Amino acid sequence: MTNSFATSFWAHIPTVTHIPLAFGTTNLGDDIQSYAASSLVDCHQFVNRDCMEKWPTDAIVPMIGWFGYGKPYTKATCIFVGTHIQRESRKYFYEQRVAEWIVRSVRDQGFPAMARDLDTRDFLRSVGVEAEFGGCVTQTLGRYDGTRKGTLVVDVPDESIVGFRDTHYRPYLPLLSPAERVLEARVQVQRFARFEVVHTSRLHVLLPCTALGTKVVFHRQAAWFQPERLTGFEGLIDAET
């Protein structure tokens, strides 16, 4: 999926007032998605991704990222783009109020729900929601054409790979403010851009690097967490880009 395709349906969104941010997680990949979305639509107000019932009723929120805590319902206006719905929470979508809410939200946004992965797309279709595969908001990051040097290794246990080693598990993230979390993500994206090659088991290293034009090697065997999240990205996973 190209940057232009991943960006195209965002042009149909007239206004965004808030971006979802995972206030309590320790995974920097969550914040990279929020950073990409906030940069794309020039929005710098955030709502807690995992407390939808507390979103302002007048907010307009793109449903980017991973959703899996509690019942998915809010009185805010939601736009389904770059959305992953984890399997354990899908039982809630069969409840009448939730099903009606998502069908109404997708109808009002004027284009199909753009799922982050094929697994989510197929699930949404199964509950009567018009849905397509739209990829991830991190694929809209602009290409970097500057100097690159060295090797970065992010969450790959293979010690034979020589390079600067990093992890997206950062236990201090819940202590940061939303602005600080987004800044942390911005610095990490800039780091991806400046390495010649990146080895990773993280989806939200693979996708940003691909958008930036950084060569990336994905280590599927180390990507243990919810493999259904990877559906639709096989062409990127199985190729050095």
N, C-alpha and C positions, 0 to 999 in steps of 0.2 A: 504494500500500500504506500502510495507516494504522499509527500507532505501536502500537495495541492488537493488531493482527494480528502485527506483527513481534515483539511481546513474548510472545504467547500460548504458543508452544511452549517458551519458556524456562521456563515454570512447571512443565514436566514434568521438568526437570533437578533432581534432589534436591541434588546437591553438585558444586561445581567447586573444584578445588584450585589450578590454575594457568591463566593466560591466555597464549596465544601472543603474543609480541612480536618484531618484526623487528629484532634487535640491530644488524645491520650495514647497514641501508638508510639512504638519505638522504631518503626520502619521508615527510613528516609524516603523510600520509594513512594509512599503516600504523599509526601510533601512535594516531591518532584512533579507529580500530576497537578497538584494545586498551583504550584509555581507556573507551570506551562499554561494552565487555564487563565490564571490572573494576568499573565503577560499577553496572552492572545486577545482577551477582551478588555484589557486595561481596567480591571476591577481589583480593588485591594481591601475589600471588606470580606470577612470570612464567617462561616457558620460551622458549628461542630457537626461533622459528617455523621457521627454516631448518635446524635440526639435530635433527630428530625422533628420531633414534636415541639421543640423549643425554637424552631426557625421562625423569624418574624412573618406574620401573615401577609405582609406586603412585599416580601422578598421574591426575587426572581433568581432561581438557582439552577445552574446546569448540574446534572447528576453524574459528575465525573468520578471515577474511582471505584473502589470496592465497597459494596453495601452488604452488611450481614449482621447487624446488631439490632434486635428488636423489630417491632412492626414498622414496615416502611410506609409511613403516612404523615402528611403535613398539610397545613392550609396554605403554605407558600406555593407560588407558581414554580413548577419543576419542569425542566427541559431535559429529556433523556438523550444525552450524548455521552459517549465514552463510558457507559455504565456496565459494571460487572455486578451481578447478583449472586452471592455465594449460595451453594446448594442447600445448606442447613436452614437458611432463612426463607427459602422459596415456599414453604408451607403457608406462609402468611398471605401470599399472593392469591390463594384460592378463597380467601375470605371476601365476601361481597363488597364491603366498603373499600378494601384495598384494590381489588380488581377494577371496580368502577373508577377509582381515583386515577389509576395509571392509564386506563383506556381514555379517560377524559383529558388527562394531561398530554398524552401523545396526540390526540385529535386536535387539541388547541395549539400545539406547537407548530402544526402545519406540515410536518414531515415525519416519516416513521421514527420510532425509537432507534437510536444508533447504538447498538450494543458494542461493548469493548471487545467481546470475543464471540466466537460462533456458538459456544455452549450457552451463553446468556441469550443470544438471539433466538436460538431454538426454544429455550424455555419460555421466553416472552411470547413467541408465536403460539406455543402450546396452551397459553391462558388467554388467547384471543387478542393479543396486542400486535399491531402491525410493527414489525421490527426488521432491521437490516444490520449487517456487520459494518460498524463504522470505525473500528480501531480505537486507539487511545489518543488522548489529547497531547501526550508527549511527542507524538509523531508530527505535530505542527511546529515544533521548534525549528528555528532557522538553521540552515547549513553554516558551518564554520569553515572558513577558507584560510585561516592563519597557519602558523607553524605548529607542527605536532612533533612530540619527541617522547620516547620511552614506552613502557608497558605498565598498565594498571590492572590489578587483579582484585575483583570485588566478589567476595563470598564464594570463592572456589577453593576447596581444601587441598587441591593438588600442589604439593610443595615443590614440585619440579619446575613449575613456571616461575621464571625469574622476573621480578618487577616490583613496583610499589604496591603493597597490599592494603586493602581497605574493606570496610564492611558497611552495609546499610542498617545493621542493628546498632542503634545508638540510644542507650538507656536514658540519657539526659533529655531527650526530645520532649517528653511531657512536661518538663520544667520550663520550657521556653514559651514565649508569647507567640501568637500566630505569625506576627511579622518576623520574629526571629527564626521560626521554623521555615518560613518561605525563603528567607535569606540563606539559611543553611542549604536548602535545595538549590538555590541559584548558584552558590559557590560550587556545589557538586557538579552541576551541569557544565559550568565553566571548566572544571577539572576534566570531565569527559572529553571536552573539545580539544584539549591541548595534548592529550596522549596519542601516540601513533597507533597503538592497538590496546583494546580492552578485553580482558577475559572476565566472564561473569556467569552466575547462575540466576541472576535477578532480571525479571521481565522489564523492570523500570530502570535498568541500565541498558539492556539490549535496545529498547525502543528509542530512548533519547539519543544514544550513540548513532543509531541508524539515521535518525533525522539530522544529526549534526554532521554526518559524513565521516564519522570515526570508524575505523575498522574494528569490528567486535566479534569475538568468538564466544558462542553460548554453550555452556556446559550443562546439557539437559539432565545428565545423571545426578547432578547436585541440586536441581530445581525440584525439590521434594514437595513443596507446598501447593496443594490444590492444582494439579496439572491441567484441569479443565480451563484454567485461566489462559493457557497457552494456545488454545484452539483458534485457528485463523492466522497464526503467526509462524506456521511451520516453514514457510519459505525463508523467513529471516533466521529462524532457529537453526536450520540445517545448512545455512550458507555463511561463509565469512564475508561480511559486508564492508 
